[in-house]
Structures are given as C-alpha cells and as structure tokens.
C-alpha cells in the first residue's frame, strides 16, 4: 500500500510539473516593491503589464498572449512578472515614476527600478517574445 501511495504521489507531482511547464507567464503575487526585491534576489529583470480593467486589448493579451507556452517559457526564465491595474492605488502611485500614455503598456525594469524599455499597445506572442529578447540582449550588454 505504501508503494502504491508513493507511486500515486510521484505521478501527480510529475503531471503537475508538466502542466506548469505548459502554462504561460507566471505573474508574481505581491506589490511592485516586493516584485523588485524578488527580481534582485533571482538576478532577473521585472516585467510589468500595466493595464486597466476596462481595456479590451489588455484583456486580449491576458487571454491570448500571456497564456502561451512559448511566452511563458521565455518570460518566466528572464523576468519576475507583475500585473498592475494602473488605475488602482498601487498603479496611480507607480504612475509618478513610470507615466503612461496608453493601455496596455509593457514595462521592462531592472532590479534597481530603472526603466529599460517601454512598449505600448497589443503585441502578439511572437512580437512580445522578440521584444523581450531584445531587452534581455541589451541589458546583458550593459
């Protein structure tokens, strides 16, 4: 019976890991400041999806782009990822340091809080990964 229970645990654990690998971007649960600390700890950059709850293209990216496996593989490896409703109290506070003109805006920030790149508007999965690859390449050459 013990062997069967261990086998079942292993199977469920392996299936869980495989399902997680097939997921898209994993977004950090916490504040901007906590995400910056996590990025420094992991020696990664911070990717911020600055959105508004009423924004159609923002919802489309969340549904159709951020959930893609190839997007998740790249972003999860290189960034701590954070979603911030820019009209929330946290977003309004961040707008002082990172003012936006449109939604969605995608922010690439180093672990010290310095803005590396900013992109406005909807991006499909391929364009988003290309953009992020360029940000990573430039950051590594600094």
C-alpha positions as CSV (number, residue, x, y, z in Angstrom):
1,X,0.0,0.0,0.0
2,X,2.8,2.4,0.8
3,X,4.4,1.7,-2.6
4,X,1.2,2.5,-4.3
5,X,0.7,5.7,-2.4
6,X,4.3,6.8,-3.2
7,X,3.7,5.9,-6.9
8,X,0.5,8.0,-6.9
9,X,2.3,10.9,-5.3
10,X,5.1,10.7,-7.9
11,X,2.6,10.6,-10.8
12,X,0.6,13.6,-9.5
13,X,3.8,15.5,-8.8
14,X,5.2,14.8,-12.3
15,X,1.9,15.7,-14.0
16,X,1.8,18.9,-12.0
17,X,5.3,19.9,-13.1
18,X,4.5,19.1,-16.7
19,X,1.3,21.2,-16.6
20,X,3.2,24.1,-15.0
21,X,5.7,23.9,-17.9
22,X,2.9,24.2,-20.4
23,X,1.5,27.3,-18.8
24,X,2.1,30.8,-19.9
25,X,3.6,33.7,-17.8
26,X,3.5,33.2,-14.1
27,X,2.6,36.5,-12.5
28,X,4.0,37.5,-9.1
29,X,1.5,37.9,-6.3
30,X,2.5,40.9,-4.4
31,X,3.4,44.6,-4.6
32,X,5.7,46.3,-7.0
33,X,8.3,46.7,-4.3
34,X,8.1,43.0,-3.4
35,X,8.5,42.1,-7.1
36,X,11.6,44.3,-7.4
37,X,13.1,42.6,-4.3
38,X,12.3,39.2,-5.8
39,X,13.9,40.2,-9.1
40,X,17.1,41.3,-7.3
41,X,17.1,38.0,-5.4
42,X,16.7,35.9,-8.5
43,X,19.0,38.2,-10.6
44,X,16.3,38.9,-13.1
45,X,14.6,41.9,-14.5
46,X,11.0,42.9,-13.8
47,X,8.3,42.8,-16.5
48,X,5.2,44.8,-15.7
49,X,1.9,44.5,-17.5
50,X,0.3,47.9,-16.8
51,X,-3.4,47.5,-17.7
52,X,-6.8,49.0,-17.0
53,X,-9.8,46.8,-16.1
54,X,-11.8,48.3,-19.0
55,X,-9.1,47.9,-21.7
56,X,-10.1,45.4,-24.4
57,X,-6.5,44.9,-25.8
58,X,-5.3,44.3,-22.2
59,X,-7.8,41.6,-21.7
60,X,-7.0,40.1,-25.1
61,X,-3.3,39.9,-24.2
62,X,-4.1,38.3,-20.9
63,X,-6.3,35.8,-22.5
64,X,-4.4,35.1,-25.8
65,X,-0.8,36.0,-25.4
66,X,0.4,35.7,-21.7
67,X,-1.1,32.2,-21.6
68,X,1.0,30.9,-24.5
69,X,3.7,28.3,-23.6
70,X,6.4,29.9,-25.6
71,X,5.8,33.3,-24.0
72,X,5.8,31.7,-20.5
73,X,9.0,29.8,-21.1
74,X,10.9,32.9,-22.0
75,X,9.4,35.4,-19.6
76,X,9.5,33.0,-16.6
77,X,13.2,32.4,-17.2
78,X,14.2,36.0,-17.5
79,X,11.8,38.1,-15.6
80,X,9.8,38.4,-12.4
81,X,6.4,39.2,-13.9
82,X,3.8,41.5,-12.4
83,X,0.4,42.7,-13.5
84,X,-0.7,46.1,-12.2
85,X,-4.0,47.8,-12.8
86,X,-2.7,51.3,-13.4
87,X,-5.9,52.8,-12.1
88,X,-5.6,51.1,-8.7
89,X,-4.0,52.8,-5.8
90,X,-0.7,51.0,-6.5
91,X,-0.9,51.9,-10.2
92,X,-1.6,55.6,-9.5
93,X,1.4,55.6,-7.2
94,X,3.6,54.0,-9.8
95,X,2.4,56.4,-12.5
96,X,4.5,59.1,-10.8
97,X,7.7,57.2,-11.6
98,X,6.5,55.5,-14.8
99,X,3.9,57.7,-16.5
100,X,1.8,56.0,-19.1
101,X,0.0,57.3,-22.2
102,X,-1.8,54.2,-23.3
103,X,-3.0,50.7,-22.3
104,X,-1.7,48.2,-22.3
105,X,1.8,49.4,-21.6
106,X,4.5,46.8,-21.0
107,X,7.4,47.9,-18.8
108,X,10.8,46.3,-18.6
109,X,12.6,47.4,-15.4
110,X,15.9,46.3,-13.9
111,X,16.1,45.2,-10.3
112,X,17.1,48.7,-9.1
113,X,13.8,50.1,-10.6
114,X,15.4,51.7,-13.7
115,X,13.2,51.6,-16.7
116,X,14.9,49.7,-19.5
117,X,12.2,49.7,-22.1
118,X,8.5,50.5,-22.5
119,X,6.1,49.3,-25.1
120,X,2.6,50.5,-25.8
121,X,-0.3,48.6,-27.3
122,X,-1.2,45.0,-28.1
123,X,1.5,42.6,-29.1
124,X,1.0,39.1,-30.4
125,X,3.0,36.2,-28.8
126,X,5.9,36.3,-31.4
127,X,6.3,40.1,-31.3
128,X,6.2,40.1,-27.5
129,X,8.9,37.4,-27.2
130,X,11.1,39.2,-29.9
131,X,10.7,42.4,-27.9
132,X,11.7,40.8,-24.6
133,X,14.6,39.0,-26.2
134,X,15.9,42.4,-27.4
135,X,15.5,43.9,-23.9
136,X,17.4,41.0,-22.4
137,X,20.2,41.2,-25.0
138,X,20.6,45.0,-24.4
139,X,20.5,44.5,-20.6
140,X,23.2,41.8,-20.8
141,X,25.5,44.1,-22.9
142,X,25.3,47.0,-20.4
